[in-house]
Structure formats: structure tokens, C-alpha cells
Amino acid sequence: MIGIRIMLLSITLLLTPLVGATTPVNKVLVSKEQAVALVQQQYQGKIMKLRTDKRYYRIRVLQRDGRVITVLVDNQTGQVHKDGN
């Protein structure tokens, strides 16, 4: 079931048009649910908190080894990276 969700999310993101010059700067193309799925694909663990900034979702993840990391997801492109990198 999770595999199907991830596959559908991936297809949705691939079919989402790239942000063009005519797209308003603050237009959100990636939902909170999509952002969480993207983070869980790359960083396994429990989602502790999700906060929305202007351009990013800031997601706290409790990893299996007990470490808590903060991951940023661009709400326009879906790009995922650890905070501080």
C-alpha cells in the first residue's frame, strides 16, 4: 500500500509542470502530505513536527537511532535536503 502511494506521488511530481516565470513566487505546488511522503522516502523515521515557512516545509524526523534531524522541502519544487546542508 505504501509503495503504491509513493509511486503515485512520484508520478504526480513528475507530471507537475516546472515553475515558470509567470508562476507567482508564493504559489504552493507541493502539499504537506506530499512533502511528508518525500521526506519519508529519503529519511526513515517518525515525523515529529511539520512547520510551514514562506518557501519551505520544515519537518522534524526522529530517526531509528534516536537522533532528531530537520529536513527542508521546497514547497514549489519538492526538493528535499537536510537543514544546514
ABEGO torsion letter per residue (X at the ends): XAAAAAAAAAAAAAABBBBBAABBAABBABBAAAAAAAAAAABBEBBABBBBBAABBBBBBBBAAGBBBBBBBBAAAGBBBBBGX
